[in-house]
């Protein structure tokens, strides 16, 4: 079901109704952050590639969220790790949700909006804020931040500790240990 844009030209929150999926080329997508946990992205690539016959269905359940900006530029606002993972696998086009279409905005107003919505994170691997001009132009220019991978691993460990196992993007009950007599 295709959603209507609100008066701001945005498609609203993802939880309200389903957004129409578009297949967009990864090569045209520009990151809105400077770093990504490459080890974590590689793990996501392994998860995605476990069953090649179900890859398309899996990608449909984890679409990359993008904003269309000035000059028809396509900016990733969520799921940078999945985008990098699929690029590592050789995928060229991915399911994407366009959460806002802002092609007509001036650059300065566009970046103010991106900051207000918290859709841009221009922080270096050391945590220092960088100028927006320093944002990578493509996914392969993202810098590795090993702490993002470490934080992701810790989140998975915490979920396992709570009695769940993260598998293929879903939370499934943890298998109960067999008690020996």
Buried (B, 14 or more C-beta within 10 A) or exposed (E): EEBEEEEEBBBBEEEEEEBEBBEBEBEEBBBBBBBBBBBBBBBBBEBBBEEEEEBEEBBEEBBBBBBBBBEEBBBBBBBBBBBBBBBBBEBEBBBBBBBBBBBEBEEEEBBEBBEEEEBBBBBEEEEEEEEBEEBBEEBEEBEBBEEBBEEBBEEBEEBEEEEBEBEEEEEEEEEEEEEEE
